[in-house]
Amino acid sequence: MNVAIIGAGAAGCFCALLLKRRLPEAQVDVYEGGSKALAKLAITGGGRCNLTNTFRDIRSLQEAYPRGAQLMKRAFCQFDHEATMRWFEAEGVALTVQDDQCVFPRSQDAMQIVHTLLRGMERAGVGLHLRHKVSRIEPLATTGFEISFMADAPAVHADVVIVTTGGSPRPQGLDFLAPLTLKIEPPVPSLFSFNISGMSDLMGIVANAVSVRLAGTKFRADGALLITHWGMSGPAILKLSSHAARHLAEVNYRAQLIVNWLADATEDDARLLIEQMQHGEGGKLVANARPSQIPSRLWLALTRRAGLRPDQRWSEVGRKQMNRLASILTADTYPIEGQSRHKEEFVTCGGISLNELNLNTLATKKHPNLYLAGEVLDVDAITGGFNLQAAWSMAYVVANGVAANSIGQTVKTA
């Protein structure tokens, strides 16, 4: 059996290795349009590779996977985050868990993961073909597929094709799948920071516990927020951009961002906090007495927005100023003026519709020997190792499905 895997990213390489180990007699070849395999994996997590998450802070998969949660729920029945950790540890990769539940190699080096996969592929006998950009996948009238490439690379025939090309920011990026007549959900960016003018003076400030939401919608997120010279970023913003990716694209990345600098506190809670500070810190300057969770530079900016003077004492703060400050602390509004890609994350919302798939094997309904895995599907996640976990899980499901179909077995779990 000839198996062609299109795309040498995390899903493609992991799937190739798993499949070749399950079916040593099969010919498994990976075709990559770029000059390097696992190029994106090498830079993820700031070059440290956030390869999964413990999921301890996730109440439901919908929180981590705005699109594809039901698929991931099924995939986890075969290969979940704990199976991922066991697999890499069995390959000799020591792991460490951060306080935020993100899982990294103890070496803090993404290249350890890259080399683990590439060495495994080489030892198993997987063929790796770089600079082979696919131009067309054509289903044959008899059986199998013909795969054509750009430039002068000759076409190849495959009994089974597995597409793991990752996300495409443009619909045209999936044109090579056109002969297969698969429905595509329009791709738009996900995981990006917000352009907000007038923030440069506060650049570098981190507020560790805030909640953010988009005015007039149900989209909200919480976590740390980073103020940059172009606007706002950090886990809370990236999470919000993921859940609201399609909505923000529809409004051309123009919206009102509402920040609660006190996390889940209400305006009444904030007013009570201010009254307590006024009574307990009445003789102190407003600039010098602040809630502990708000950085001092940010506090100065927020009090100015509320109309308070830095040299004003708490005892001099009037009721109107208190109400204004309480409103700003819990519902501070900023106009979003565009989006900027986070330097380490480039994720796409959209891709091949999940309605095209058998969710137990990730084979397409129209072409039983055509499988899809990874971000080429309409599956994506928030930041924190969840996108890579999706790649590992889906790659396992596909490898298991192809192997089971080949030898007539039922699908097994890890």
DRENMARSE-118784 format. One record per residue (C-alpha): z, x, y; residue number from 1; chain. Coordinates in Angstrom, 3 decimals, always signed. Layout:
pz:px:py:i:ch
Z:X:Y:NUM:A
...
//
This chain:
pz:px:py:i:ch
+0.000:+0.000:+0.000:1:A
-0.984:+1.311:+3.431:2:A
+1.439:+0.411:+6.212:3:A
+0.572:+1.109:+9.860:4:A
+3.368:+1.001:+12.419:5:A
+2.165:+0.772:+16.009:6:A
+4.614:+2.441:+18.413:7:A
+6.938:+5.406:+17.822:8:A
+9.947:+4.036:+19.650:9:A
+13.376:+3.288:+18.217:10:A
+12.263:+0.214:+16.263:11:A
+9.086:+1.817:+14.943:12:A
+10.598:+5.100:+13.786:13:A
+13.679:+3.485:+12.274:14:A
+11.525:+0.940:+10.450:15:A
+9.207:+3.668:+9.130:16:A
+12.110:+5.709:+7.776:17:A
+13.815:+2.738:+6.137:18:A
+10.590:+1.452:+4.609:19:A
+9.501:+4.820:+3.237:20:A
+12.890:+5.284:+1.615:21:A
+12.635:+1.831:+0.052:22:A
+8.993:+2.292:-1.018:23:A
+8.371:+6.035:-1.552:24:A
+4.957:+5.324:-3.064:25:A
+3.691:+3.468:+0.017:26:A
+1.614:+5.240:+2.664:27:A
+3.527:+4.716:+5.930:28:A
+1.951:+5.945:+9.166:29:A
+3.239:+5.603:+12.729:30:A
+0.710:+5.582:+15.591:31:A
+1.928:+6.388:+19.111:32:A
-0.167:+6.277:+22.258:33:A
+1.936:+8.864:+24.077:34:A
+2.430:+12.564:+23.487:35:A
+6.004:+12.238:+22.180:36:A
+7.827:+10.038:+19.720:37:A
+11.065:+8.362:+20.805:38:A
+10.485:+9.307:+24.464:39:A
+12.446:+6.351:+25.822:40:A
+15.287:+6.871:+23.365:41:A
+15.647:+10.461:+24.572:42:A
+16.608:+9.348:+28.096:43:A
+18.587:+6.189:+27.383:44:A
+22.223:+6.178:+28.441:45:A
+21.604:+8.980:+30.899:46:A
+20.392:+11.225:+28.092:47:A
+23.468:+10.458:+26.003:48:A
+22.007:+7.515:+24.005:49:A
+24.109:+4.378:+24.087:50:A
+22.966:+3.479:+20.583:51:A
+24.993:+0.286:+20.096:52:A
+28.102:-1.628:+21.147:53:A
+31.206:-2.802:+19.286:54:A
+30.586:-6.374:+20.565:55:A
+34.366:-6.814:+20.968:56:A
+33.925:-8.174:+24.494:57:A
+31.070:-10.502:+23.519:58:A
+32.114:-14.072:+22.759:59:A
+28.636:-15.263:+21.754:60:A
+25.352:-13.437:+21.267:61:A
+23.854:-15.464:+24.127:62:A
+25.999:-13.381:+26.510:63:A
+24.354:-10.169:+25.313:64:A
+20.876:-11.554:+24.555:65:A
+19.624:-13.979:+27.238:66:A
+16.436:-14.289:+25.175:67:A
+16.428:-14.048:+21.384:68:A
+20.064:-14.797:+20.567:69:A
+19.188:-16.997:+17.579:70:A
+16.878:-14.342:+16.155:71:A
+19.575:-11.716:+16.599:72:A
+22.137:-13.926:+14.886:73:A
+19.928:-14.024:+11.795:74:A
+19.126:-10.323:+12.036:75:A
+22.832:-9.484:+12.177:76:A
+23.274:-11.162:+8.800:77:A
+21.156:-8.332:+7.405:78:A
+22.021:-5.401:+9.692:79:A
+24.559:-5.606:+12.515:80:A
+26.256:-3.104:+14.826:81:A
+28.767:-2.060:+12.178:82:A
+25.909:-1.357:+9.752:83:A
+24.211:+0.687:+12.470:84:A
+27.306:+2.800:+12.985:85:A
+27.714:+3.334:+9.236:86:A
+24.053:+4.314:+8.884:87:A
+24.105:+6.981:+11.581:88:A
+27.451:+8.345:+10.413:89:A
+26.034:+8.636:+6.883:90:A
+23.167:+10.664:+8.404:91:A
+25.706:+13.101:+9.872:92:A
+26.009:+11.709:+13.396:93:A
+29.628:+11.511:+14.543:94:A
+30.149:+8.589:+16.935:95:A
+32.541:+7.770:+19.740:96:A
+33.463:+4.437:+21.353:97:A
+34.080:+4.261:+25.095:98:A
+36.587:+1.973:+26.768:99:A
+33.723:-0.366:+27.710:100:A
+32.879:-0.661:+23.968:101:A
+29.629:+1.289:+24.293:102:A
+28.945:+3.538:+21.289:103:A
+27.527:+7.047:+21.777:104:A
+27.021:+10.089:+19.559:105:A
+30.088:+12.283:+19.934:106:A
+27.759:+15.084:+20.994:107:A
+26.792:+12.984:+24.051:108:A
+23.226:+14.095:+23.379:109:A
+20.431:+11.594:+22.816:110:A
+18.338:+14.315:+21.199:111:A
+20.706:+14.294:+18.225:112:A
+19.581:+10.725:+17.515:113:A
+15.940:+11.632:+18.126:114:A
+16.107:+14.594:+15.744:115:A
+17.978:+12.583:+13.110:116:A
+15.201:+10.008:+12.988:117:A
+12.303:+12.466:+13.181:118:A
+13.773:+14.743:+10.494:119:A
+14.359:+11.738:+8.267:120:A
+10.776:+10.568:+8.742:121:A
+9.373:+14.010:+7.987:122:A
+11.468:+14.449:+4.848:123:A
+10.544:+10.979:+3.618:124:A
+6.854:+11.664:+4.129:125:A
+6.089:+9.329:+7.027:126:A
+2.870:+10.177:+8.859:127:A
+3.254:+10.477:+12.651:128:A
+0.107:+10.351:+14.791:129:A
+0.579:+11.012:+18.506:130:A
-1.968:+10.272:+21.241:131:A
-3.301:+7.382:+19.175:132:A
-3.319:+4.472:+21.603:133:A
-4.359:+1.262:+19.864:134:A
-7.141:-0.721:+21.532:135:A
-7.512:-3.518:+18.995:136:A
-6.006:-4.909:+15.796:137:A
-8.524:-7.031:+13.919:138:A
-7.564:-9.181:+10.891:139:A
-10.163:-8.688:+8.136:140:A
-11.844:-11.570:+6.353:141:A
-10.710:-10.325:+2.966:142:A
-7.315:-8.706:+3.336:143:A
-5.537:-6.342:+5.670:144:A
-6.372:-5.197:+9.195:145:A
-8.629:-2.785:+11.009:146:A
-6.952:-0.793:+13.782:147:A
-9.114:+0.715:+16.527:148:A
-7.969:+3.384:+18.964:149:A
-8.890:+4.594:+22.425:150:A
-10.934:+7.784:+22.874:151:A
-12.498:+9.299:+19.751:152:A
-9.872:+8.548:+17.094:153:A
-11.511:+6.836:+14.104:154:A
-10.443:+3.324:+13.133:155:A
-8.096:+2.916:+10.159:156:A
-7.456:+0.174:+7.615:157:A
-3.957:-1.051:+6.787:158:A
-2.668:-3.582:+4.284:159:A
+0.402:-4.199:+6.455:160:A
+0.717:-3.767:+10.227:161:A
+4.063:-3.577:+12.055:162:A
+3.878:-3.756:+15.852:163:A
+6.770:-2.062:+17.676:164:A
+5.116:-1.073:+20.948:165:A
+8.011:-2.097:+23.191:166:A
+7.858:-4.231:+26.302:167:A
+4.848:-4.432:+28.574:168:A
+5.362:-5.136:+32.291:169:A
+1.846:-6.619:+32.467:170:A
+0.254:-9.252:+30.220:171:A
-2.781:-6.953:+29.877:172:A
-0.564:-4.472:+28.056:173:A
-0.722:-6.726:+25.001:174:A
-4.496:-7.189:+25.043:175:A
-4.820:-5.130:+21.857:176:A
-3.233:-8.106:+20.050:177:A
-5.831:-10.601:+21.363:178:A
-7.773:-10.948:+18.064:179:A
-4.543:-12.078:+16.390:180:A
-4.256:-15.139:+18.728:181:A
-0.496:-14.918:+19.168:182:A
+1.245:-16.829:+21.943:183:A
+2.651:-14.558:+24.657:184:A
+5.529:-15.434:+26.969:185:A
+4.557:-13.910:+30.350:186:A
+6.340:-10.564:+30.766:187:A
+8.515:-9.869:+33.812:188:A
+10.999:-7.048:+34.527:189:A
+14.604:-7.282:+33.416:190:A
+17.604:-5.015:+34.079:191:A
+17.022:-4.043:+37.695:192:A
+19.069:-3.529:+40.834:193:A
+18.775:-5.560:+44.030:194:A
+17.284:-4.409:+47.307:195:A
+19.651:-5.438:+50.119:196:A
+19.278:-3.968:+53.587:197:A
+22.135:-2.601:+55.651:198:A
+24.142:-1.140:+52.752:199:A
+23.549:+2.586:+53.325:200:A
+26.869:+3.117:+55.152:201:A
+28.693:+1.919:+52.031:202:A
+26.617:+3.951:+49.564:203:A
+28.597:+5.234:+46.585:204:A
+31.336:+2.599:+46.650:205:A
+32.248:+1.153:+43.242:206:A
+34.136:-2.126:+42.934:207:A
+35.367:-2.217:+39.356:208:A
+35.985:-5.948:+38.867:209:A
+33.779:-8.428:+40.693:210:A
+31.807:-11.532:+39.826:211:A
+28.326:-12.171:+41.165:212:A
+26.074:-15.218:+41.162:213:A
+22.832:-16.504:+42.617:214:A
+23.230:-19.309:+45.142:215:A
+21.950:-22.671:+43.949:216:A
+21.802:-21.617:+40.272:217:A
+24.085:-21.301:+37.251:218:A
+23.363:-17.591:+36.855:219:A
+26.489:-15.450:+37.148:220:A
+27.882:-12.196:+35.770:221:A
+30.942:-10.016:+36.108:222:A
+31.874:-6.362:+35.827:223:A
+31.637:-3.295:+38.038:224:A
+29.373:-3.211:+41.101:225:A
+27.858:-0.088:+42.681:226:A
+26.650:-0.047:+46.278:227:A
+23.585:+2.160:+46.723:228:A
+21.509:+3.219:+49.704:229:A
+18.971:+0.517:+48.804:230:A
+21.385:-2.300:+47.912:231:A
+23.495:-3.132:+44.881:232:A
+23.478:-2.013:+41.265:233:A
+25.998:-1.429:+38.484:234:A
+26.787:-3.407:+35.308:235:A
+27.470:-6.717:+37.068:236:A
+24.131:-6.658:+38.914:237:A
+22.127:-5.460:+35.907:238:A
+23.684:-8.186:+33.757:239:A
+22.848:-10.822:+36.373:240:A
+19.270:-9.545:+36.658:241:A
+18.872:-9.819:+32.894:242:A
+20.028:-13.421:+32.644:243:A
+18.099:-14.461:+35.766:244:A
+15.002:-12.307:+35.159:245:A
+12.483:-15.121:+34.948:246:A
+14.045:-17.143:+37.786:247:A
+14.037:-14.128:+40.111:248:A
+10.389:-13.406:+39.292:249:A
+9.508:-17.004:+40.127:250:A
+11.161:-16.737:+43.578:251:A
+9.524:-13.337:+44.198:252:A
+12.915:-11.585:+44.120:253:A
+14.136:-13.402:+47.198:254:A
+17.509:-15.086:+46.726:255:A
+21.049:-15.255:+48.032:256:A
+23.552:-13.117:+46.141:257:A
+27.162:-14.310:+46.295:258:A
+29.819:-11.698:+45.520:259:A
+33.437:-12.478:+44.659:260:A
+35.225:-9.198:+45.333:261:A
+38.351:-10.580:+43.622:262:A
+36.588:-11.377:+40.319:263:A
+37.492:-14.963:+39.364:264:A
+39.908:-15.702:+42.226:265:A
+39.309:-18.899:+44.211:266:A
+39.335:-19.101:+47.982:267:A
+42.829:-20.631:+47.771:268:A
+43.943:-17.679:+45.620:269:A
+42.566:-15.292:+48.228:270:A
+44.282:-17.170:+51.053:271:A
+47.613:-16.947:+49.198:272:A
+47.080:-13.209:+48.658:273:A
+46.407:-12.732:+52.377:274:A
+49.524:-14.710:+53.300:275:A
+51.605:-12.551:+50.955:276:A
+50.223:-9.402:+52.570:277:A
+50.886:-10.801:+56.014:278:A
+54.512:-11.518:+55.141:279:A
+55.131:-8.320:+53.198:280:A
+53.004:-5.925:+55.260:281:A
+53.184:-7.590:+58.677:282:A
+53.921:-4.394:+60.578:283:A
+51.080:-2.434:+59.002:284:A
+47.528:-2.148:+60.227:285:A
+45.014:-4.335:+58.427:286:A
+42.990:-1.205:+57.696:287:A
+45.909:+0.417:+55.855:288:A
+47.204:-2.468:+53.734:289:A
+44.699:-3.953:+51.284:290:A
+44.399:-5.455:+47.791:291:A
+44.532:-2.623:+45.256:292:A
+41.274:-3.607:+43.558:293:A
+39.176:-3.195:+46.713:294:A
+38.199:+0.375:+47.768:295:A
+39.314:+1.340:+51.273:296:A
+35.809:+1.801:+52.765:297:A
+34.720:-1.536:+51.385:298:A
+37.906:-3.173:+52.694:299:A
+37.170:-1.953:+56.215:300:A
+33.662:-3.390:+56.039:301:A
+34.870:-6.749:+54.698:302:A
+37.590:-7.125:+57.316:303:A
+35.065:-6.347:+60.059:304:A
+32.778:-9.050:+58.627:305:A
+35.721:-11.422:+58.929:306:A
+36.198:-10.501:+62.585:307:A
+39.359:-8.420:+62.152:308:A
+39.889:-5.168:+64.081:309:A
+40.858:-1.961:+62.225:310:A
+43.776:-1.461:+64.662:311:A
+44.985:-5.033:+64.232:312:A
+48.326:-5.545:+62.496:313:A
+48.750:-8.089:+59.743:314:A
+51.291:-9.979:+61.833:315:A
+48.570:-10.534:+64.451:316:A
+46.064:-12.137:+62.084:317:A
+45.512:-15.776:+62.942:318:A
+44.755:-18.731:+60.675:319:A
+41.014:-18.752:+61.423:320:A
+40.725:-15.045:+60.622:321:A
+42.686:-15.567:+57.404:322:A
+40.352:-18.367:+56.320:323:A
+37.294:-16.322:+57.209:324:A
+38.588:-13.311:+55.257:325:A
+39.449:-15.478:+52.234:326:A
+35.902:-16.859:+52.260:327:A
+34.341:-13.390:+52.452:328:A
+36.562:-12.002:+49.691:329:A
+35.490:-14.753:+47.273:330:A
+32.001:-15.760:+48.447:331:A
+30.439:-12.857:+50.331:332:A
+26.716:-13.598:+50.720:333:A
+23.867:-11.075:+50.837:334:A
+20.102:-11.693:+50.941:335:A
+18.196:-10.134:+48.031:336:A
+14.952:-8.673:+49.378:337:A
+13.364:-7.312:+46.216:338:A
+14.110:-5.439:+43.014:339:A
+14.308:-1.789:+41.991:340:A
+14.178:-0.517:+38.430:341:A
+17.362:+1.116:+37.238:342:A
+16.475:+4.759:+36.567:343:A
+17.679:+4.738:+32.947:344:A
+16.760:+1.218:+31.941:345:A
+13.326:-0.354:+31.875:346:A
+13.340:-3.567:+29.928:347:A
+10.886:-6.443:+29.820:348:A
+11.663:-10.145:+29.616:349:A
+8.859:-11.876:+27.725:350:A
+6.435:-10.807:+25.022:351:A
+5.236:-12.409:+21.792:352:A
+6.767:-15.858:+21.412:353:A
+9.423:-16.164:+18.724:354:A
+7.758:-19.402:+17.616:355:A
+5.067:-17.233:+16.057:356:A
+7.510:-15.695:+13.564:357:A
+9.298:-16.276:+10.324:358:A
+12.720:-15.334:+11.692:359:A
+14.014:-14.208:+8.295:360:A
+11.407:-11.449:+7.927:361:A
+9.762:-11.207:+11.397:362:A
+6.364:-11.671:+9.778:363:A
+3.951:-13.766:+11.826:364:A
+3.146:-17.236:+10.532:365:A
-0.601:-16.811:+11.112:366:A
-0.833:-13.379:+9.482:367:A
+1.780:-12.910:+6.697:368:A
+1.226:-9.134:+6.560:369:A
+1.636:-8.669:+10.301:370:A
+5.200:-7.978:+11.459:371:A
+6.709:-7.566:+14.902:372:A
+9.953:-5.881:+15.971:373:A
+11.612:-4.695:+19.150:374:A
+10.874:-5.461:+22.753:375:A
+7.255:-6.468:+22.103:376:A
+8.901:-9.769:+21.182:377:A
+10.482:-12.152:+23.673:378:A
+13.874:-10.586:+23.003:379:A
+15.885:-8.518:+25.476:380:A
+19.484:-7.815:+26.315:381:A
+21.931:-6.802:+28.981:382:A
+22.820:-3.144:+29.430:383:A
+25.428:-1.581:+27.151:384:A
+23.657:-0.599:+23.933:385:A
+22.525:-4.120:+23.082:386:A
+18.784:-3.475:+23.440:387:A
+18.911:-0.530:+21.066:388:A
+20.964:-2.570:+18.617:389:A
+18.217:-5.189:+18.704:390:A
+15.721:-2.455:+17.806:391:A
+17.799:-1.225:+14.849:392:A
+18.460:-4.733:+13.542:393:A
+14.885:-5.974:+13.824:394:A
+13.505:-2.769:+12.317:395:A
+15.775:-3.246:+9.317:396:A
+14.739:-6.886:+8.920:397:A
+11.050:-5.919:+8.945:398:A
+11.474:-2.993:+6.546:399:A
+13.476:-5.187:+4.222:400:A
+10.933:-7.989:+4.459:401:A
+7.952:-5.735:+3.749:402:A
+9.724:-4.061:+0.830:403:A
+10.934:-7.351:-0.632:404:A
+7.453:-8.858:-0.352:405:A
+5.957:-5.808:-2.035:406:A
+8.262:-5.795:-5.052:407:A
+9.019:-9.512:-5.238:408:A
+12.682:-9.322:-4.284:409:A
+14.776:-11.492:-2.028:410:A
+15.851:-10.132:+1.328:411:A
+19.007:-8.054:+1.086:412:A
+21.691:-7.286:+3.619:413:A
+22.796:-3.778:+4.564:414:A
//
